[in-house]
Amino acid sequence: MAISHEDIISALDELVATCRDGEEGLRAAAEAAQNAELRGLFLTYAQQRGDFRAELEEEIRRLGGTPSTRGSITGSLHRGWMSVRSAVGGGSDDSVVAEAERGEDAAKRAYQAALDRELPPPIRAIVERQYARIREAQDRVRSLRERAA
């Protein structure tokens, strides 16, 4: 059964929320990081998520929809938890990296859920390309956490 036009827009909108969460969460991680290299890496990934969000929003508009202007509830809770943990835990780079990895895991799951749907080929190509970049980012953040452990 083919996916409906509304379901395509909904799937893309869920990814918009995920990208917004990632952008905001990675900016928060950059602010909390003490190491300049980590700050730069998190800011780069935050910008990447902003670019992904803009691309997905454009697709939603092209399909006649209106993109969401909010992140997900789960993402908001995660960013809030990251802020609390950073403040309470002394804001160590290890805890910031661990929380960034959790955020990347959530993004990866959201993209996999979208790819489990029957998306039209041009949209699937966009989602697959973004998903590959998110997996690369998650792998990099995981390796940072493993090195620190």
BELVEN-V215953 format. One line per field, one symbol per residue. phi: phi as a letter, one per 20 degrees, with the letter a starting at -180 (. if undefined). psi: psi as a letter, one per 30 degrees, with the letter a starting at -180 (. if undefined). Layout:
phi: ???
psi: ???
//
This chain:
phi: .fffgffffffffffgffffgfgffffffffefeefffgffffffffgffffgfffffffffenedffdceefgffffffffffffffenmfffffffffffffffffffffffffeeefgffgffffffgffffffffffffffffff
psi: kkkleeeeeeeeeeeeeeeeeeeeeeeeeeefkekeeeeeeeeeeeeeeeeeeeeeeeeeeeggljklglaleeeeeeeeeeeeeeeegghkeeeeeeeeeeeeeeeeeeeeeefflikkeeeeeeeeeeeeeeeeeeeeeeeeeeef.
//
